[in-house]
């Protein structure tokens, strides 16, 4: 997968000026809205996870997951603003919005580094969405003063390897699990 650096980032007004929100244009011309995830997004998040292919769910959660339970959905849609950030990408689907991607980070106990994850709906992969989501996530992590961002990924996840490399992450073997790698970015 080749990631393009060209995109259109159009800041949008939000009801709360402290909450970032962006309209972005993907490589195919589709406009997406990227905004923080909220408690009201439980249904969107459930549908998003259930629509992922088994492989995409396995890569995102590093294990098998058929359908998300209420405890997982609650955790995913209620990030702790002091130590976490999570953004969803939405497109218009008729009169409704549909979640097509999500990126998040969670601070480590030392509050100097944070673990990140990104997932994009299968039919939206290869359009630059993961790059856009991660760039916003990286910027927020920098603004909050984190010094390192990392992700733990399946070694077989070639799309994540390419994305991480494109964004400047370094890759190393996970010393605790030979089926995984750790991507790390100095912020």
MDAnalysis code that builds the backbone (N, CA, C; Angstrom):
import MDAnalysis as mda
import numpy as np

u = mda.Universe.empty(561, n_residues=187, atom_resindex=np.repeat(np.arange(187), 3), trajectory=True)
u.add_TopologyAttr("name", ["N", "CA", "C"] * 187)
u.add_TopologyAttr("resid", np.arange(1, 188))
u.add_TopologyAttr("resname", ["UNK", "UNK", "UNK", "UNK", "UNK", "UNK", "UNK", "UNK", "UNK", "UNK", "UNK", "UNK", "UNK", "UNK", "UNK", "UNK", "UNK", "UNK", "UNK", "UNK", "UNK", "UNK", "UNK", "UNK", "UNK", "UNK", "UNK", "UNK", "UNK", "UNK", "UNK", "UNK", "UNK", "UNK", "UNK", "UNK", "UNK", "UNK", "UNK", "UNK", "UNK", "UNK", "UNK", "UNK", "UNK", "UNK", "UNK", "UNK", "UNK", "UNK", "UNK", "UNK", "UNK", "UNK", "UNK", "UNK", "UNK", "UNK", "UNK", "UNK", "UNK", "UNK", "UNK", "UNK", "UNK", "UNK", "UNK", "UNK", "UNK", "UNK", "UNK", "UNK", "UNK", "UNK", "UNK", "UNK", "UNK", "UNK", "UNK", "UNK", "UNK", "UNK", "UNK", "UNK", "UNK", "UNK", "UNK", "UNK", "UNK", "UNK", "UNK", "UNK", "UNK", "UNK", "UNK", "UNK", "UNK", "UNK", "UNK", "UNK", "UNK", "UNK", "UNK", "UNK", "UNK", "UNK", "UNK", "UNK", "UNK", "UNK", "UNK", "UNK", "UNK", "UNK", "UNK", "UNK", "UNK", "UNK", "UNK", "UNK", "UNK", "UNK", "UNK", "UNK", "UNK", "UNK", "UNK", "UNK", "UNK", "UNK", "UNK", "UNK", "UNK", "UNK", "UNK", "UNK", "UNK", "UNK", "UNK", "UNK", "UNK", "UNK", "UNK", "UNK", "UNK", "UNK", "UNK", "UNK", "UNK", "UNK", "UNK", "UNK", "UNK", "UNK", "UNK", "UNK", "UNK", "UNK", "UNK", "UNK", "UNK", "UNK", "UNK", "UNK", "UNK", "UNK", "UNK", "UNK", "UNK", "UNK", "UNK", "UNK", "UNK", "UNK", "UNK", "UNK", "UNK", "UNK", "UNK", "UNK", "UNK", "UNK", "UNK", "UNK", "UNK", "UNK", "UNK"])
u.atoms.positions = np.array([
    [0.842, -1.168, 0.000],
    [0.000, 0.000, 0.000],
    [0.887, 1.232, 0.000],
    [0.591, 2.206, -0.834],
    [1.347, 3.442, -0.903],
    [0.495, 4.534, -0.264],
    [1.092, 5.306, 0.618],
    [0.366, 6.364, 1.308],
    [0.746, 7.695, 0.703],
    [-0.247, 8.477, 0.346],
    [-0.033, 9.789, -0.241],
    [0.001, 10.855, 0.842],
    [0.898, 11.803, 0.714],
    [0.955, 12.882, 1.686],
    [-0.047, 13.976, 1.355],
    [-0.593, 13.972, 0.137],
    [-1.500, 15.052, -0.218],
    [-2.898, 14.772, 0.305],
    [-3.426, 15.740, 1.022],
    [-4.791, 15.680, 1.503],
    [-5.245, 17.090, 1.810],
    [-6.507, 17.259, 1.910],
    [-7.058, 18.562, 2.233],
    [-7.595, 18.526, 3.646],
    [-7.035, 19.319, 4.509],
    [-7.496, 19.387, 5.887],
    [-8.237, 20.700, 6.072],
    [-9.513, 20.611, 6.349],
    [-10.342, 21.789, 6.495],
    [-10.867, 21.821, 7.922],
    [-10.305, 22.697, 8.793],
    [-10.841, 22.761, 10.153],
    [-12.304, 23.178, 10.100],
    [-13.114, 22.624, 10.984],
    [-14.529, 22.974, 11.024],
    [-14.869, 23.549, 12.374],
    [-15.925, 24.277, 12.391],
    [-16.389, 24.836, 13.661],
    [-17.071, 23.746, 14.456],
    [-16.913, 23.805, 15.741],
    [-17.550, 22.853, 16.634],
    [-18.271, 23.655, 17.706],
    [-19.227, 23.052, 18.360],
    [-19.941, 23.737, 19.430],
    [-18.998, 24.096, 20.573],
    [-17.969, 23.317, 20.778],
    [-16.982, 23.551, 21.832],
    [-15.645, 23.772, 21.149],
    [-15.118, 24.977, 21.204],
    [-13.888, 25.295, 20.467],
    [-12.680, 24.520, 20.964],
    [-12.762, 23.899, 22.148],
    [-11.639, 23.117, 22.643],
    [-11.644, 21.696, 22.080],
    [-12.711, 21.316, 21.396],
    [-12.817, 19.977, 20.817],
    [-12.463, 20.051, 19.333],
    [-11.366, 19.420, 18.937],
    [-10.966, 19.487, 17.530],
    [-11.919, 18.698, 16.636],
    [-12.080, 19.212, 15.430],
    [-12.912, 18.535, 14.436],
    [-12.380, 18.944, 13.068],
    [-12.264, 17.989, 12.158],
    [-11.710, 18.278, 10.847],
    [-12.541, 17.631, 9.764],
    [-12.619, 18.305, 8.623],
    [-13.131, 17.682, 7.401],
    [-11.905, 17.422, 6.551],
    [-11.792, 16.187, 6.085],
    [-10.624, 15.781, 5.300],
    [-11.095, 15.185, 3.982],
    [-10.258, 15.301, 2.974],
    [-10.566, 14.716, 1.680],
    [-9.618, 13.537, 1.456],
    [-10.192, 12.363, 1.197],
    [-9.391, 11.170, 0.924],
    [-8.868, 11.214, -0.505],
    [-7.969, 10.311, -0.836],
    [-7.389, 10.276, -2.181],
    [-8.429, 10.091, -3.266],
    [-9.553, 9.427, -2.957],
    [-10.594, 9.221, -3.978],
    [-11.571, 10.387, -4.043],
    [-11.333, 11.458, -3.263],
    [-12.184, 12.637, -3.280],
    [-13.285, 12.645, -2.229],
    [-13.490, 11.550, -1.545],
    [-14.516, 11.482, -0.505],
    [-14.145, 12.396, 0.657],
    [-15.117, 13.150, 1.146],
    [-14.907, 13.983, 2.322],
    [-15.360, 13.210, 3.548],
    [-14.500, 13.206, 4.562],
    [-14.821, 12.543, 5.827],
    [-14.732, 13.570, 6.943],
    [-15.499, 13.336, 7.985],
    [-15.439, 14.147, 9.192],
    [-14.653, 13.359, 10.226],
    [-13.646, 13.983, 10.801],
    [-12.867, 13.367, 11.878],
    [-13.124, 14.192, 13.135],
    [-13.554, 13.508, 14.180],
    [-13.866, 14.182, 15.438],
    [-13.630, 13.223, 16.595],
    [-13.579, 13.750, 17.822],
    [-13.410, 12.864, 18.976],
    [-14.592, 11.901, 19.110],
    [-14.297, 10.704, 19.540],
    [-15.357, 9.737, 19.815],
    [-16.070, 10.181, 21.088],
    [-17.336, 9.808, 21.219],
    [-18.086, 10.198, 22.420],
    [-18.972, 9.047, 22.878],
    [-19.540, 9.197, 24.044],
    [-20.429, 8.183, 24.613],
    [-21.621, 7.924, 23.701],
    [-22.026, 8.914, 22.925],
    [-23.162, 8.754, 22.015],
    [-22.827, 7.874, 20.812],
    [-21.555, 7.496, 20.655],
    [-21.114, 6.723, 19.491],
    [-21.124, 5.212, 19.702],
    [-21.720, 4.731, 20.772],
    [-21.709, 3.293, 21.062],
    [-22.250, 2.491, 19.876],
    [-23.374, 2.894, 19.322],
    [-23.959, 2.178, 18.187],
    [-23.070, 2.218, 16.959],
    [-22.498, 3.380, 16.667],
    [-21.584, 3.504, 15.522],
    [-20.371, 2.606, 15.697],
    [-19.823, 2.589, 16.916],
    [-18.625, 1.785, 17.189],
    [-18.950, 0.293, 17.071],
    [-20.104, -0.124, 17.589],
    [-20.517, -1.528, 17.483],
    [-20.625, -1.939, 16.010],
    [-21.333, -1.143, 15.218],
    [-21.496, -1.448, 13.784],
    [-20.141, -1.480, 13.085],
    [-19.267, -0.532, 13.408],
    [-17.944, -0.478, 12.792],
    [-17.169, -1.765, 13.062],
    [-17.101, -2.174, 14.316],
    [-16.350, -3.376, 14.677],
    [-16.974, -4.608, 14.030],
    [-18.303, -4.701, 14.041],
    [-18.975, -5.866, 13.457],
    [-18.793, -5.944, 11.952],
    [-18.602, -4.802, 11.268],
    [-18.401, -4.799, 9.812],
    [-16.969, -5.133, 9.405],
    [-16.030, -5.041, 10.353],
    [-14.644, -5.384, 10.024],
    [-14.548, -6.857, 9.658],
    [-13.680, -7.169, 8.726],
    [-13.442, -8.570, 8.389],
    [-12.796, -9.251, 9.598],
    [-12.884, -10.581, 9.685],
    [-12.227, -11.274, 10.806],
    [-10.742, -10.923, 10.914],
    [-10.053, -10.797, 9.789],
    [-8.629, -10.449, 9.838],
    [-8.428, -9.040, 10.384],
    [-9.230, -8.080, 9.944],
    [-9.093, -6.712, 10.442],
    [-9.392, -6.635, 11.933],
    [-10.389, -7.383, 12.396],
    [-10.678, -7.408, 13.843],
    [-9.519, -8.037, 14.599],
    [-8.949, -9.098, 14.045],
    [-7.815, -9.767, 14.700],
    [-6.616, -8.823, 14.771],
    [-6.345, -8.103, 13.699],
    [-5.239, -7.148, 13.714],
    [-5.504, -6.012, 14.703],
    [-6.730, -5.524, 14.767],
    [-7.042, -4.412, 15.668],
    [-6.967, -4.820, 17.132],
    [-7.493, -5.994, 17.473],
    [-7.567, -6.407, 18.874],
    [-6.520, -7.455, 19.248],
    [-5.653, -7.827, 18.284],
    [-4.612, -8.837, 18.499],
    [-5.199, -10.130, 19.057],
    [-6.314, -10.508, 18.502],
    [-6.964, -11.746, 18.900],
    [-8.332, -11.846, 18.260],
    [-8.951, -12.969, 18.464],
    [-10.275, -13.204, 17.890],
    [-11.337, -12.468, 18.690],
    [-12.225, -11.811, 17.989],
    [-13.370, -11.147, 18.609],
    [-14.507, -11.201, 17.595],
    [-15.604, -11.823, 17.974],
    [-16.740, -11.946, 17.059],
    [-17.574, -10.672, 17.075],
    [-17.988, -10.273, 18.242],
    [-18.792, -9.062, 18.401],
    [-18.367, -8.396, 19.702],
    [-18.347, -7.084, 19.714],
    [-17.917, -6.394, 20.927],
    [-18.987, -6.443, 22.009],
    [-18.568, -6.702, 23.222],
    [-19.486, -6.693, 24.355],
    [-19.700, -5.279, 24.863],
    [-20.664, -5.116, 25.742],
    [-20.994, -3.782, 26.242],
    [-19.841, -3.177, 27.050],
    [-19.082, -3.988, 27.771],
    [-17.956, -3.454, 28.551],
    [-16.878, -2.892, 27.616],
    [-16.570, -3.603, 26.537],
    [-15.585, -3.119, 25.572],
    [-16.081, -1.841, 24.909],
    [-17.329, -1.828, 24.467],
    [-17.874, -0.636, 23.820],
    [-17.870, 0.562, 24.759],
    [-18.179, 0.322, 26.015],
    [-18.167, 1.396, 26.997],
    [-16.755, 1.962, 27.136],
    [-15.777, 1.086, 27.219],
    [-14.381, 1.523, 27.343],
    [-13.925, 2.286, 26.095],
    [-14.323, 1.810, 24.905],
    [-13.890, 2.437, 23.658],
    [-14.537, 3.800, 23.419],
    [-15.741, 4.003, 23.926],
    [-16.466, 5.246, 23.656],
    [-16.432, 6.238, 24.828],
    [-15.707, 5.898, 25.864],
    [-15.570, 6.789, 27.023],
    [-14.090, 6.989, 27.367],
    [-13.315, 7.547, 26.448],
    [-11.897, 7.738, 26.767],
    [-11.717, 8.717, 27.919],
    [-10.736, 8.448, 28.742],
    [-10.382, 9.334, 29.853],
    [-9.641, 10.533, 29.258],
    [-10.241, 11.725, 29.276],
    [-9.617, 12.872, 28.597],
    [-8.247, 13.254, 29.153],
    [-7.943, 12.858, 30.363],
    [-6.640, 13.187, 30.949],
    [-5.529, 12.285, 30.423],
    [-5.871, 11.077, 29.954],
    [-4.842, 10.108, 29.572],
    [-5.079, 9.430, 28.227],
    [-6.157, 9.766, 27.554],
    [-6.493, 9.099, 26.296],
    [-7.043, 10.105, 25.286],
    [-6.986, 9.716, 24.028],
    [-7.646, 10.453, 22.947],
    [-8.120, 9.422, 21.940],
    [-9.259, 9.677, 21.342],
    [-9.788, 8.771, 20.320],
    [-10.576, 9.586, 19.310],
    [-10.293, 9.343, 18.037],
    [-10.968, 10.033, 16.944],
    [-11.655, 9.025, 16.038],
    [-12.863, 9.378, 15.593],
    [-13.574, 8.568, 14.605],
    [-13.616, 9.334, 13.295],
    [-13.649, 8.586, 12.207],
    [-13.847, 9.151, 10.878],
    [-15.230, 8.718, 10.427],
    [-16.011, 9.681, 9.968],
    [-17.401, 9.429, 9.595],
    [-17.653, 9.886, 8.161],
    [-18.538, 9.150, 7.476],
    [-19.023, 9.561, 6.155],
    [-20.539, 9.539, 6.201],
    [-21.129, 10.311, 5.290],
    [-22.581, 10.302, 5.172],
    [-23.005, 8.979, 4.546],
    [-24.026, 8.367, 5.119],
    [-24.595, 7.117, 4.610],
    [-26.100, 7.328, 4.581],
    [-26.565, 7.944, 3.488],
    [-27.962, 8.350, 3.436],
    [-28.149, 9.505, 4.396],
    [-29.155, 9.412, 5.243],
    [-29.432, 10.462, 6.220],
    [-28.609, 10.285, 7.496],
    [-27.839, 9.209, 7.574],
    [-27.070, 8.891, 8.776],
    [-25.581, 9.032, 8.517],
    [-24.817, 9.037, 9.587],
    [-23.355, 8.993, 9.498],
    [-22.916, 7.567, 9.799],
    [-21.853, 7.138, 9.117],
    [-21.298, 5.810, 9.346],
    [-19.833, 5.947, 9.691],
    [-19.411, 5.241, 10.747],
    [-18.010, 5.228, 11.153],
    [-17.234, 4.336, 10.191],
    [-16.122, 4.894, 9.660],
    [-15.295, 4.115, 8.734],
    [-13.858, 3.970, 9.224],
    [-13.544, 4.615, 10.341],
    [-12.204, 4.487, 10.888],
    [-12.145, 5.058, 12.291],
    [-11.134, 4.611, 13.021],
    [-10.932, 5.083, 14.394],
    [-9.450, 4.991, 14.727],
    [-8.975, 5.966, 15.490],
    [-7.596, 5.941, 15.981],
    [-7.629, 6.431, 17.419],
    [-6.766, 5.854, 18.246],
    [-6.769, 6.214, 19.665],
    [-5.398, 6.019, 20.266],
    [-5.178, 6.712, 21.379],
    [-4.002, 6.418, 22.188],
    [-4.397, 6.435, 23.646],
    [-3.575, 5.751, 24.432],
    [-3.755, 5.677, 25.877],
    [-2.376, 5.818, 26.513],
    [-2.275, 6.714, 27.488],
    [-0.988, 6.987, 28.131],
    [-0.544, 5.826, 29.002],
    [0.759, 5.606, 29.015],
    [1.344, 4.651, 29.945],
    [1.348, 5.271, 31.334],
    [1.661, 4.461, 32.331],
    [1.690, 4.945, 33.720],
    [2.673, 6.092, 33.920],
    [3.757, 6.105, 33.129],
    [4.765, 7.152, 33.300],
    [4.338, 8.501, 32.709],
    [3.239, 8.528, 31.970],
    [2.726, 9.737, 31.313],
    [3.734, 10.377, 30.359],
    [4.712, 9.591, 29.905],
    [5.674, 10.086, 28.918],
    [5.469, 9.427, 27.560],
    [4.840, 8.255, 27.560],
    [4.606, 7.541, 26.316],
    [3.154, 7.097, 26.260],
    [2.711, 6.795, 25.048],
    [1.334, 6.357, 24.868],
    [1.270, 5.275, 23.800],
    [0.359, 4.344, 24.017],
    [0.133, 3.265, 23.055],
    [-0.992, 3.684, 22.132],
    [-0.821, 3.448, 20.834],
    [-1.833, 3.848, 19.863],
    [-2.353, 2.650, 19.085],
    [-3.507, 2.858, 18.470],
    [-4.113, 1.857, 17.595],
    [-4.920, 2.599, 16.541],
    [-5.006, 2.019, 15.375],
    [-5.819, 2.582, 14.296],
    [-6.486, 1.431, 13.565],
    [-7.724, 1.643, 13.146],
    [-8.443, 0.643, 12.351],
    [-9.284, 1.381, 11.320],
    [-9.327, 0.815, 10.123],
    [-10.104, 1.384, 9.027],
    [-10.969, 0.274, 8.448],
    [-12.230, 0.606, 8.161],
    [-13.145, -0.364, 7.554],
    [-12.506, -0.928, 6.291],
    [-12.684, -2.205, 6.074],
    [-12.013, -2.887, 4.966],
    [-12.202, -2.186, 3.622],
    [-13.424, -1.766, 3.317],
    [-13.694, -1.156, 2.007],
    [-13.124, 0.262, 1.897],
    [-12.627, 0.838, 2.987],
    [-12.050, 2.179, 2.979],
    [-10.532, 2.156, 3.098],
    [-9.943, 0.982, 3.172],
    [-8.490, 0.886, 3.264],
    [-7.852, 1.257, 1.926],
    [-6.648, 1.799, 1.997],
    [-5.911, 2.170, 0.796],
    [-6.276, 3.540, 0.245],
    [-7.041, 4.337, 1.009],
    [-7.461, 5.667, 0.539],
    [-6.818, 6.796, 1.335],
    [-5.901, 6.445, 2.239],
    [-5.204, 7.459, 3.020],
    [-5.852, 7.794, 4.350],
    [-6.927, 7.107, 4.718],
    [-7.630, 7.436, 5.958],
    [-6.795, 7.136, 7.196],
    [-6.122, 6.011, 7.233],
    [-5.307, 5.676, 8.400],
    [-4.218, 6.723, 8.611],
    [-3.633, 7.205, 7.536],
    [-2.603, 8.243, 7.624],
    [-3.183, 9.514, 8.227],
    [-4.354, 9.930, 7.751],
    [-4.988, 11.145, 8.281],
    [-5.307, 11.000, 9.761],
    [-5.899, 9.885, 10.139],
    [-6.238, 9.655, 11.542],
    [-4.991, 9.678, 12.422],
    [-3.958, 8.992, 11.976],
    [-2.739, 8.925, 12.778],
    [-2.048, 10.284, 12.873],
    [-2.067, 11.068, 11.831],
    [-1.441, 12.397, 11.904],
    [-2.125, 13.263, 12.957],
    [-3.452, 13.204, 13.003],
    [-4.167, 13.968, 14.033],
    [-3.837, 13.434, 15.424],
    [-3.779, 12.123, 15.556],
    [-3.477, 11.511, 16.849],
    [-2.068, 11.878, 17.317],
    [-1.112, 11.820, 16.399],
    [0.278, 12.175, 16.718],
    [0.355, 13.633, 17.156],
    [-0.334, 14.515, 16.461],
    [-0.310, 15.939, 16.810],
    [-0.882, 16.174, 18.205],
    [-1.976, 15.532, 18.536],
    [-2.572, 15.690, 19.873],
    [-1.612, 15.145, 20.936],
    [-0.982, 14.006, 20.672],
    [-0.022, 13.444, 21.628],
    [1.144, 14.409, 21.848],
    [1.629, 15.025, 20.779],
    [2.712, 16.012, 20.917],
    [2.247, 17.208, 21.742],
    [1.045, 17.707, 21.448],
    [0.512, 18.855, 22.187],
    [0.386, 18.549, 23.678],
    [0.104, 17.312, 24.009],
    [-0.046, 16.933, 25.419],
    [1.294, 16.606, 26.085],
    [2.371, 16.659, 25.329],
    [3.690, 16.494, 25.908],
    [4.219, 15.067, 25.978],
    [3.571, 14.126, 25.307],
    [4.109, 12.765, 25.295],
    [5.398, 12.751, 24.484],
    [6.323, 11.899, 24.883],
    [7.621, 11.846, 24.214],
    [7.749, 10.685, 23.243],
    [6.873, 9.678, 23.413],
    [6.959, 8.497, 22.546],
    [5.563, 7.930, 22.348],
    [5.294, 7.514, 21.112],
    [4.057, 6.810, 20.780],
    [4.460, 5.455, 20.219],
    [3.738, 4.427, 20.615],
    [4.063, 3.094, 20.103],
    [2.790, 2.297, 19.873],
    [2.919, 1.270, 19.068],
    [1.821, 0.317, 18.862],
    [2.396, -1.086, 18.866],
    [1.599, -2.001, 19.336],
    [1.954, -3.423, 19.314],
    [1.068, -4.045, 18.257],
    [1.704, -4.651, 17.258],
    [0.962, -5.138, 16.092],
    [1.355, -6.560, 15.730],
    [0.438, -7.222, 15.038],
    [0.736, -8.547, 14.513],
    [1.860, -8.417, 13.482],
    [2.826, -9.286, 13.571],
    [3.944, -9.280, 12.620],
    [3.440, -9.388, 11.178],
    [2.352, -10.117, 10.967],
    [1.808, -10.338, 9.623],
    [1.041, -9.137, 9.071],
    [0.817, -8.106, 9.857],
    [0.020, -6.954, 9.427],
    [0.886, -6.020, 8.569],
    [0.932, -6.313, 7.280],
    [1.771, -5.556, 6.353],
    [1.281, -4.118, 6.173],
    [-0.029, -3.903, 6.193],
    [-0.550, -2.541, 6.047],
    [-0.075, -1.662, 7.194],
    [-0.060, -2.201, 8.403],
    [0.415, -1.426, 9.548],
    [1.909, -1.188, 9.445],
    [2.652, -2.165, 8.967],
    [4.096, -1.984, 8.781],
    [4.349, -0.820, 7.829],
    [3.621, -0.785, 6.719],
    [3.810, 0.273, 5.727],
    [3.387, 1.630, 6.270],
    [2.260, 1.673, 6.980],
    [1.807, 2.926, 7.572],
    [2.818, 3.435, 8.591],
    [3.251, 2.562, 9.483],
    [4.205, 2.949, 10.521],
    [5.505, 3.463, 9.891],
    [5.994, 2.764, 8.894],
    [7.223, 3.184, 8.210],
    [7.027, 4.553, 7.564],
    [5.896, 4.751, 6.897],
    [5.597, 6.012, 6.226],
    [5.564, 7.170, 7.224],
    [5.032, 6.921, 8.415],
    [4.907, 7.965, 9.439],
    [6.171, 8.146, 10.275],
    [7.194, 7.333, 10.020],
    [8.467, 7.492, 10.708],
    [8.650, 6.636, 11.952],
    [7.747, 5.696, 12.191],
    [7.897, 4.784, 13.326],
    [9.039, 3.813, 13.061],
    [9.755, 3.454, 14.105],
    [10.763, 2.389, 14.021],
    [10.093, 1.079, 14.399],
    [10.589, -0.017, 13.848],
    [9.995, -1.332, 14.081],
    [11.014, -2.247, 14.734],
    [10.535, -2.998, 15.735],
    [11.391, -4.012, 16.351],
    [10.532, -5.189, 16.766],
    [11.166, -6.313, 16.954],
    [10.455, -7.513, 17.398],
    [9.950, -7.313, 18.819],
    [8.793, -7.853, 19.115],
    [8.261, -7.832, 20.477],
    [8.998, -8.919, 21.260],
    [9.748, -8.573, 22.294],
    [10.524, -9.573, 23.029],
    [9.645, -10.578, 23.781],
    [8.378, -10.227, 23.987],
    [7.478, -11.105, 24.733],
    [6.615, -12.007, 23.861],
    [6.588, -11.737, 22.536],
    [5.714, -12.509, 21.643],
    [6.274, -12.454, 20.230],
    [6.733, -13.585, 19.717],
    [7.361, -13.622, 18.390],
    [6.368, -13.380, 17.252],
    [5.072, -13.421, 17.526],
    [4.080, -13.156, 16.477],
    [3.751, -11.668, 16.360],
    [4.399, -10.847, 17.197],
    [4.090, -9.423, 17.238],
    [5.346, -8.583, 17.046],
    [5.124, -7.301, 16.675],
    [6.182, -6.314, 16.568],
    [5.753, -5.071, 17.328],
    [6.716, -4.224, 17.623],
    [6.433, -2.947, 18.283],
    [6.917, -1.843, 17.359],
    [5.998, -0.935, 17.011],
    [6.335, 0.251, 16.236],
    [6.438, 1.406, 17.210],
    [7.498, 2.213, 17.100],
    [7.733, 3.278, 18.074],
    [8.125, 4.568, 17.353],
    [7.573, 5.686, 17.820],
    [7.843, 6.992, 17.225],
    [8.237, 7.969, 18.325],
    [9.404, 8.583, 18.189],
    [9.801, 9.661, 19.108],
    [8.997, 10.897, 18.738],
    [8.356, 11.479, 19.720],
    [7.517, 12.659, 19.471],
    [8.277, 13.934, 19.794],
])
